[in-house]
Amino acid sequence: MEYEFINYEKKDKIVYITINRPERLNALHPPANLEMKTAFMTFENDPDAWVAIVTGTGERAFCAGNDLRYTAENWGEREKEATTGARIRAAFGGITTDTDFKCWKPIIAAVNGYALGGGLELAMACDIIIIADHAEVGLPEPRVGLIAGAGGVHRLPRHVPLKRAMGMMLTARRISAQEAYELGLVNEIVPLAEVVPTAEKWANEILEAAPLSVRASKQMAYEGLGWPLDNALQRKYSEENNYLGSADQREGPLAFSEKRKPNWIGA
């Protein structure tokens, strides 16, 4: 597929999805959101794609959130959509709130600059966040009469202590990369030039593990959060079933006993 607002590239088993609207600080509008959703579905459906890295073009912004200029310029279309029910149906960034799309492959956010509003929501929808040391993050929606409705008001209190989350959301203030790290919101802070290489380092470490085991671990961890521990332990998970009885389940112990590197096939 030809993309207008993003770039999609695959190298070996790593997919790179790059927001390409630097003139708008990589803010997303409905057509870009639809492209993001399509890109993530392509990643999910490609058996040879095992990890995704999401980033933005340029040095200033990962994603500055919703494209408010586009929203203002196209308000008539918005009202028409509300009346007719016809609209481009895609969650912000393709993965933030769309209940029709679940991806148990790991996704890494390489935050190269501002991650504000929907940009932070997109990053939080990923599994690992690498952030540039100059970046700032926040949910500033209330300052423009909006709410962080693409999951931000729910994800942030699950990522950081409640009072710190409420302080960020109610004041709509930005925080530095260092504060985000201290809160446990991001995994690693690096200079800008090292953001994508560091994300690749994490991706390659993930690729050393059995892909079905990784996907089962992701699904079980996230879905288990919604259950008491005893229930989470007793539940059966679709990715766990895919892992059980797989060739890779046999390959791991065999490679260990033969003192060699395992050859994962993802089946």
C-alpha positions in Angstrom: 0.0 0.0 0.0 1.1 3.6 -0.7 1.1 5.8 2.3 0.8 9.6 2.3 1.2 10.5 6.0 3.4 7.7 7.3 6.3 5.5 6.2 6.2 1.7 6.5 9.4 -0.3 6.3 10.5 -3.8 7.2 14.1 -4.9 7.9 14.4 -8.6 8.7 11.7 -9.2 11.3 11.4 -5.6 12.5 8.8 -3.2 11.1 9.3 0.6 11.3 6.2 2.8 11.3 7.1 6.4 11.1 4.7 9.3 11.3 5.6 11.7 8.5 3.9 15.0 9.0 6.8 17.1 10.4 5.1 20.4 9.2 2.4 19.6 11.8 4.8 18.3 14.4 3.6 14.8 13.4 0.1 15.6 14.7 -2.5 13.1 13.4 -5.8 13.6 11.6 -8.4 11.0 10.6 -6.7 10.1 7.2 -3.4 9.6 9.0 -5.1 7.5 11.8 -6.5 5.3 9.1 -3.1 4.8 7.6 -1.7 4.0 11.0 -4.4 1.4 11.6 -3.7 -0.2 8.2 0.0 -0.3 8.9 -0.5 -2.0 12.2 -2.8 -4.5 10.7 -0.2 -5.2 8.0 2.3 -5.8 10.8 0.0 -8.0 12.7 -0.9 -10.1 9.7 2.7 -10.6 8.5 4.1 -13.8 9.9 7.7 -12.6 9.2 7.2 -9.4 11.2 7.8 -10.0 14.9 8.5 -6.6 16.4 7.4 -3.0 15.5 9.1 0.3 16.2 7.0 3.5 16.0 8.6 6.9 15.7 8.2 10.3 14.1 9.9 12.2 11.4 12.3 15.0 12.4 13.9 16.2 15.6 11.0 18.1 17.3 8.1 15.7 17.7 7.2 12.1 18.0 3.5 13.2 17.8 2.0 16.4 19.0 -1.4 14.8 19.3 -4.6 15.5 17.4 -4.2 17.9 14.5 -6.3 20.8 15.9 -5.8 22.9 12.8 -7.3 20.2 10.6 -10.2 19.8 13.1 -10.9 23.5 13.0 -10.6 23.8 9.2 -12.9 20.8 8.7 -15.5 21.4 11.5 -18.3 21.2 8.9 -17.3 17.7 8.0 -17.2 16.8 11.6 -20.8 18.0 12.2 -21.9 16.2 9.0 -20.3 13.0 10.3 -22.0 13.3 13.6 -25.4 13.7 11.8 -25.0 11.0 9.3 -22.8 8.6 11.3 -20.4 8.3 8.4 -16.8 8.9 9.4 -13.3 7.4 9.0 -13.2 4.7 11.6 -9.8 4.4 13.1 -8.6 4.9 16.6 -6.0 7.6 17.2 -2.7 6.3 16.0 -4.4 3.1 14.9 -4.0 1.3 18.2 -5.1 3.5 21.2 -8.8 2.6 21.6 -9.8 0.4 18.7 -11.4 -2.6 20.3 -11.5 -4.4 16.9 -7.7 -4.6 16.7 -5.6 -6.4 19.2 -1.9 -7.1 18.6 0.1 -9.4 20.8 3.3 -8.8 19.0 5.6 -6.3 20.9 5.5 -2.7 19.8 8.2 -0.2 20.8 7.8 3.6 20.8 10.9 5.6 19.8 9.9 9.0 21.2 12.1 11.5 19.3 10.5 14.7 20.6 7.2 16.0 21.9 4.6 13.3 22.8 1.6 15.4 23.7 -2.0 14.5 24.0 -2.7 11.7 21.5 1.1 11.4 21.0 1.5 10.3 24.6 -1.6 8.1 24.3 0.0 6.4 21.3 3.3 5.9 23.2 1.4 4.5 26.2 -0.4 2.0 23.9 3.1 0.6 23.0 4.8 -1.9 25.3 8.2 -0.2 25.6 9.1 3.5 25.4 12.5 4.9 24.5 12.6 8.6 24.8 15.0 11.4 23.7 16.5 13.4 26.5 15.1 16.7 25.2 11.5 15.4 24.8 8.5 16.4 26.8 5.3 14.5 27.4 1.8 15.4 28.7 -1.9 15.4 28.2 -2.7 19.1 27.6 -6.2 18.5 26.2 -8.1 20.4 28.9 -6.3 23.6 27.9 -8.0 23.5 24.5 -11.4 22.3 25.8 -10.8 18.6 25.1 -10.1 15.4 27.1 -7.5 12.7 26.6 -10.2 10.4 25.2 -8.0 8.1 23.2 -7.1 6.1 26.4 -5.0 8.7 28.1 -7.3 9.3 31.1 -7.3 5.5 31.7 -3.8 4.5 30.8 -1.8 7.2 32.6 -3.2 6.2 36.1 -2.2 2.6 35.2 1.3 3.6 34.2 2.3 6.0 37.1 1.1 6.6 40.7 -2.4 7.9 40.8 -1.7 11.2 42.5 1.1 12.0 40.0 -1.3 11.0 37.1 -4.0 13.2 38.4 -1.6 16.1 38.9 -0.5 15.8 35.2 -4.1 15.5 33.9 -5.8 18.2 35.9 -3.1 20.8 35.4 -2.5 19.6 31.8 1.2 20.3 32.3 4.1 18.7 30.4 6.8 16.8 32.1 10.4 16.3 31.0 11.9 13.0 29.8 13.8 12.7 33.1 10.6 13.0 35.2 8.8 10.5 32.9 11.6 8.1 33.5 11.5 8.7 37.3 7.8 8.0 37.2 8.3 4.7 35.4 6.5 5.9 32.3 9.4 5.2 30.0 12.1 2.5 29.8 15.2 4.4 28.8 16.4 8.0 28.1 19.0 8.5 25.4 20.3 11.4 23.2 18.2 12.0 20.1 20.6 10.3 17.7 20.4 7.1 19.8 16.6 6.9 20.1 15.9 4.6 17.1 19.2 2.6 17.5 18.3 2.0 21.2 14.8 0.9 20.2 16.5 -1.5 17.7 18.6 -2.8 20.5 15.5 -3.6 22.5 13.9 -5.2 19.5 16.8 -7.4 18.8 16.9 -8.5 22.4 13.2 -9.4 22.0 14.0 -11.4 18.8 16.4 -13.6 20.8 13.3 -14.9 22.7 10.8 -17.3 21.2 8.1 -15.1 19.4 5.2 -17.2 20.5 6.4 -17.1 24.1 6.8 -13.3 23.8 3.2 -12.9 22.5 1.8 -15.2 25.1 3.6 -13.2 27.8 2.2 -9.9 26.5 -1.3 -11.1 26.3 -1.3 -12.8 29.7 0.2 -9.8 31.4 -2.2 -7.2 29.9 -5.4 -9.3 30.1 -4.5 -10.6 33.6 -4.4 -7.0 34.9 -8.2 -7.0 34.7 -8.6 -10.0 36.9 -7.9 -10.9 40.5 -4.6 -12.9 40.7 -6.3 -16.3 41.2 -8.6 -15.8 38.2 -5.7 -14.6 36.1 -3.7 -17.7 36.9 -6.6 -20.0 36.1 -7.7 -18.4 32.8 -6.7 -19.8 29.4 -5.3 -17.4 26.8 -5.3 -17.7 23.1 -1.6 -16.9 22.6 -0.7 -19.4 25.4 -2.6 -22.0 23.4 -0.7 -21.1 20.3 2.6 -21.5 22.2 1.7 -24.9 23.8 2.6 -27.7 21.5 4.5 -25.5 19.1 7.8 -26.4 17.5 9.5 -23.5 19.3 8.4 -24.9 22.7 10.4 -28.1 21.8 13.3 -26.1 20.2 14.1 -24.1 23.3 15.0 -27.0 25.7 16.6 -28.9 22.8 18.9 -25.9 21.9 19.7 -25.5 25.6 20.7 -29.2 26.0 22.8 -29.1 22.8 24.4 -25.8 24.0 23.5 -23.9 20.8 21.5 -20.8 19.9 17.8 -21.7 19.3 16.4 -21.4 15.8 12.9 -19.9 16.4 10.4 -20.3 13.6 7.4 -18.7 15.2 5.3 -21.9 15.0 
